[in-house]
Amino acid sequence: MVKNRITSRMQQIKIQGGKSLSVVIMIGDPDVETTFELMNIAVDNGVDVFEIGIPIGTPFLDSDVMRDSMQRAIEHSSDYDTYLDILVKLRESFPNVAFEVMIYHETVMNIGFDKFCDSLIKAQMDSVLVADGVFIGQDFLEQLDRKLLPNNIFPIRFVPESYKKSQLEDLKQNANGFIIVQTKTDENGRRDKVLDDNKQTLDELRYYGIDLPLIFAYGIKNQEDIHKCISLGSDGVLIGTKLLDTAFNRPRNEYKYLLNQFREAT
């Protein structure tokens, strides 16, 4: 079996001594042509992993910008078969790119668990993050593992800012590719900057024996934030809100510039 593209890319980054840059692109926001345009720009700017979002009307874990992006996508098409077909086209257009599909549990169930998983296999995706999967429960995550791992697709694990210590064993035994770690909010529930307290989470995961790449996500919006994440011990960053906001509210040259700045910072 061919090595998973995420495994290959993360190994290459480690050998080179760098950190990974992952970005979010929402399918169909506001149309398919724009999805592919943003993909091409990001590929040209050296992005390592692409989180490809499948929209939902109630993304309770995401920012206002992400919710707006999902709403525009849903307005483009509320037919989930459209999104599954686009995954196939993305793989055809970008055969060597590492893809992580992001979706909510409710959407997986609306599509149908087996149908959704079979679509990931058909599209040769590398991984999937069910954003709220950790809250749904261990049985669901293990169901994903049984269905997808034999097909070399990684169900990505997510560590919320207030995670349960019982999650550690699953992370150690079952996580593959990388682990996404949600950054902490301040006393006002905001993420205006990357807090020093985030180091504690990484230290706890490492102390438990988890050696996969740990990727910080949420609230990362500039080079300073990326440098802070790396100084705290992260192996990379996942950026969504800032890039989506720039992509749809600023000229394209600013989107390109921002990607270039993020790439340089890692």
Residue pairs with C-beta under 8 A, 6 or more apart in sequence:
1 152
2 152
4 126
4 127
4 152
4 153
4 154
4 176
4 177
5 96
5 97
5 98
5 99
5 126
6 49
6 98
6 100
6 126
6 127
6 154
6 177
6 178
7 176
7 177
8 98
9 20
9 48
9 49
9 98
10 20
10 177
10 178
10 213
10 235
13 19
13 20
13 48
13 236
14 213
18 266
19 230
19 234
19 235
19 236
19 237
19 266
20 48
20 49
20 178
20 213
20 215
20 235
20 236
20 237
20 266
21 46
21 47
21 48
21 49
21 236
21 237
21 239
21 262
21 263
21 266
22 47
22 48
22 49
22 50
22 51
22 100
22 215
22 217
22 236
22 237
22 238
22 239
23 42
23 47
23 49
23 50
23 51
23 238
23 239
23 240
23 243
23 259
23 262
24 51
24 53
24 66
24 102
24 238
24 239
24 240
24 243
24 244
25 35
25 38
25 39
25 42
25 50
25 51
25 52
25 53
26 35
26 52
26 53
26 55
26 66
26 69
26 70
26 72
26 73
26 244
27 35
27 52
27 53
27 54
27 55
27 73
27 83
27 86
27 87
28 35
28 55
28 72
28 73
28 74
28 76
28 77
28 82
28 83
28 86
29 35
29 55
29 69
29 70
29 72
29 73
29 76
29 244
29 248
30 72
30 73
30 75
30 76
30 248
31 76
32 76
32 86
35 86
35 90
36 90
36 93
38 247
38 255
39 50
39 90
39 93
39 94
39 97
41 252
41 255
41 256
41 259
42 50
42 259
43 94
43 97
45 256
45 259
45 260
45 263
46 263
47 259
47 263
48 98
48 236
49 98
49 99
49 100
49 178
49 238
50 97
50 98
50 99
50 100
51 100
51 101
51 102
51 129
51 238
51 240
52 87
52 90
52 99
52 100
52 101
52 102
53 66
53 69
53 70
53 73
53 102
53 103
53 240
54 80
54 83
54 101
54 102
54 103
54 107
55 69
55 70
55 71
55 73
55 74
55 83
56 70
56 103
56 104
56 106
56 107
57 70
57 71
57 74
58 106
59 66
59 67
59 70
59 104
59 131
60 132
61 131
61 132
62 70
62 131
62 240
63 240
63 241
65 240
65 241
65 244
65 245
66 240
66 241
66 244
69 244
69 248
72 248
77 83
80 107
80 110
80 111
84 111
84 116
84 119
84 123
87 99
87 101
87 119
87 120
87 123
87 125
88 122
88 123
90 97
90 99
90 123
91 99
91 123
91 124
91 125
98 126
98 127
99 125
99 126
99 127
100 125
100 126
100 127
100 128
100 129
100 156
100 177
101 120
101 125
101 127
101 128
101 129
102 128
102 129
102 131
103 116
103 128
103 129
103 130
103 131
104 130
104 131
104 132
105 130
105 131
105 132
105 133
105 136
105 140
108 116
108 130
111 119
113 143
113 147
114 147
117 144
117 147
117 148
120 128
120 148
120 151
120 153
121 148
121 151
121 153
125 153
126 152
126 153
126 154
126 177
127 153
127 154
127 155
127 156
127 176
127 177
128 144
128 148
128 153
128 154
128 155
128 156
129 155
129 156
129 158
129 180
130 136
130 140
130 141
130 144
130 155
131 158
133 140
133 141
133 144
133 155
133 158
134 141
134 157
134 158
134 159
134 160
134 163
134 167
135 160
138 170
141 155
141 157
141 170
141 174
142 174
144 155
145 155
145 174
148 154
148 155
149 155
149 176
154 176
154 177
155 176
156 175
156 176
156 177
156 178
156 179
156 180
157 170
157 171
157 174
157 175
157 179
157 180
158 179
158 180
158 182
159 167
159 171
159 179
159 180
159 181
159 182
159 201
159 205
160 182
161 182
161 183
161 184
161 185
161 201
163 201
168 204
168 205
168 208
168 210
171 179
171 205
171 208
171 210
171 212
172 208
172 209
172 210
175 210
175 212
176 212
177 212
177 213
178 212
178 213
178 214
178 215
178 235
178 236
179 205
179 210
179 212
179 213
179 214
179 215
180 215
180 217
180 238
181 198
181 201
181 202
181 205
181 214
181 215
181 216
181 217
181 234
182 217
182 218
183 191
183 194
183 195
183 198
183 216
183 217
183 218
183 219
183 220
183 229
184 191
184 195
184 197
184 198
184 201
185 191
185 219
186 192
186 195
191 218
191 219
192 219
193 219
193 225
193 228
194 216
194 219
194 220
194 225
194 228
194 229
194 232
196 232
198 216
198 229
198 232
199 232
199 233
202 214
202 232
202 233
202 234
203 233
205 214
206 214
206 233
213 235
213 236
214 233
214 234
214 235
215 234
215 235
215 236
215 237
215 238
216 229
216 232
216 234
216 236
216 237
216 238
217 237
217 238
217 239
217 240
219 225
219 241
220 226
220 229
220 237
220 238
220 239
220 242
221 239
221 241
221 242
222 242
222 261
223 261
223 262
223 264
223 265
225 237
226 237
226 262
226 265
226 266
227 265
229 237
230 266
236 266
237 262
237 266
239 262
242 258
243 255
243 258
243 259
246 254
246 255
246 258
247 255
